[in-house]
Amino acid sequence: MLRFAGHNFEPLPSGALYWRAEATLLVADLHLEKMSSFARAGQLLPPTIPVSPCAASRQICAAPVRSA
């Protein structure tokens, strides 16, 4: 459990935080459009990306949160 500004947050294995008092899932740093910016800069891209940022966020939102 993390406590910040008087509120409790549960760190989840995905890296997200669950704010149980507000029934809110906090997710940040998804790197949306990261690959596009790499391509524009001429950086080589991996041939496959195992999980897209959007698919990863769907997995995080679908994961059950254990009861307190």
Residue frames as qw, qx, qy, qz and C-alpha x, y, z in Angstrom:
[[0.000, 0.890, 0.455, 0.000, 0.00, 0.00, 0.00],
 [0.388, 0.205, -0.009, 0.899, 1.27, 3.48, -0.85],
 [0.141, -0.815, -0.479, 0.295, 0.07, 6.50, 1.06],
 [0.331, 0.159, 0.193, 0.910, 0.16, 9.93, -0.60],
 [0.185, -0.251, -0.051, -0.949, -1.55, 13.16, 0.49],
 [0.460, -0.053, 0.566, -0.682, -3.66, 11.22, 2.99],
 [0.842, 0.250, -0.076, -0.472, -4.90, 8.69, 0.41],
 [0.612, -0.277, 0.735, 0.089, -4.08, 4.98, 0.03],
 [0.636, 0.551, -0.357, -0.405, -3.11, 3.53, -3.35],
 [0.863, -0.147, 0.482, 0.032, -2.54, -0.15, -4.18],
 [0.131, 0.592, -0.650, -0.459, 0.33, -0.84, -6.58],
 [0.917, 0.225, 0.219, -0.248, -0.70, -3.51, -9.10],
 [0.747, -0.156, 0.505, 0.402, 1.64, -5.96, -10.89],
 [0.551, 0.664, 0.369, 0.345, 1.00, -4.06, -14.14],
 [0.394, 0.069, -0.054, 0.915, 2.49, -0.89, -12.70],
 [0.243, -0.609, -0.326, -0.681, -0.88, 0.83, -12.34],
 [0.010, 0.027, -0.664, 0.747, -2.19, 2.11, -9.02],
 [0.323, -0.543, -0.704, -0.324, -5.67, 1.37, -7.70],
 [0.103, -0.193, 0.352, -0.910, -7.31, 4.08, -5.59],
 [0.179, -0.335, -0.925, 0.021, -9.93, 1.97, -3.82],
 [0.025, 0.486, 0.501, -0.716, -11.66, 4.88, -2.01],
 [0.342, 0.527, -0.106, -0.771, -12.54, 6.38, -5.41],
 [0.792, 0.268, 0.548, 0.005, -12.77, 3.08, -7.35],
 [0.408, 0.876, -0.180, -0.181, -10.21, 4.58, -9.74],
 [0.886, -0.001, 0.222, 0.407, -7.39, 2.97, -11.69],
 [0.010, 0.925, -0.229, -0.305, -4.40, 5.25, -12.26],
 [0.841, 0.168, 0.333, 0.392, -2.25, 4.48, -15.29],
 [0.074, 0.930, -0.178, -0.313, 0.54, 6.64, -16.70],
 [0.127, -0.633, 0.675, 0.357, 3.42, 6.58, -19.13],
 [0.839, 0.284, 0.443, -0.142, 1.77, 4.45, -21.80],
 [0.304, -0.373, 0.585, 0.653, 4.24, 5.68, -24.46],
 [0.583, 0.644, 0.484, -0.107, 1.42, 6.23, -26.97],
 [0.531, 0.847, -0.024, 0.036, 2.89, 7.04, -30.36],
 [0.508, -0.679, 0.453, 0.276, 6.41, 6.21, -29.15],
 [0.695, 0.075, 0.597, 0.394, 7.14, 4.07, -32.21],
 [0.420, 0.828, 0.306, 0.211, 5.95, 6.82, -34.59],
 [0.123, -0.967, 0.210, 0.067, 8.33, 9.31, -33.02],
 [0.637, -0.397, 0.572, 0.329, 11.17, 6.79, -33.28],
 [0.652, 0.420, 0.535, 0.335, 10.40, 6.24, -36.96],
 [0.222, 0.962, 0.119, 0.108, 10.33, 9.99, -37.68],
 [0.312, -0.855, 0.394, 0.130, 13.73, 10.32, -36.01],
 [0.605, 0.566, -0.551, -0.105, 15.11, 7.55, -38.24],
 [0.358, -0.423, 0.788, -0.268, 15.61, 5.10, -35.38],
 [0.393, 0.054, -0.876, -0.274, 15.32, 1.44, -36.20],
 [0.688, -0.244, 0.196, -0.654, 12.18, -0.17, -34.87],
 [0.379, -0.161, 0.907, -0.090, 11.86, -3.73, -33.58],
 [0.204, -0.036, -0.792, -0.574, 10.21, -6.03, -36.17],
 [0.481, -0.527, -0.641, -0.283, 7.42, -6.87, -33.74],
 [0.178, -0.389, 0.439, -0.790, 6.17, -5.22, -30.61],
 [0.162, -0.126, -0.968, 0.141, 4.81, -7.90, -28.24],
 [0.065, -0.683, -0.696, 0.212, 1.97, -5.84, -26.74],
 [0.151, 0.574, 0.213, 0.776, 0.72, -2.54, -28.10],
 [0.006, 0.084, -0.456, 0.886, 0.10, 0.26, -25.57],
 [0.589, -0.138, -0.104, -0.789, -3.65, 0.08, -26.22],
 [0.792, -0.100, -0.588, -0.130, -3.74, -3.69, -25.74],
 [0.419, 0.044, -0.659, 0.623, -1.71, -3.32, -22.55],
 [0.236, -0.122, 0.295, -0.918, -4.15, -0.74, -21.16],
 [0.746, -0.140, -0.332, -0.561, -7.09, -3.05, -21.98],
 [0.704, -0.041, -0.680, 0.199, -5.35, -5.86, -20.08],
 [0.156, 0.096, -0.541, 0.821, -4.77, -3.59, -17.07],
 [0.462, -0.120, 0.074, -0.876, -8.42, -2.49, -17.02],
 [0.800, -0.073, -0.456, -0.383, -9.68, -6.06, -17.39],
 [0.462, 0.136, -0.782, 0.397, -7.53, -7.44, -14.56],
 [0.570, -0.677, -0.442, -0.150, -9.44, -8.11, -11.34],
 [0.030, 0.588, -0.455, 0.668, -8.51, -6.05, -8.29],
 [0.488, -0.212, -0.810, 0.246, -8.40, -8.07, -5.08],
 [0.428, -0.792, -0.315, -0.301, -10.62, -7.04, -2.17],
 [0.047, 0.624, -0.494, 0.604, -9.17, -5.17, 0.78]]
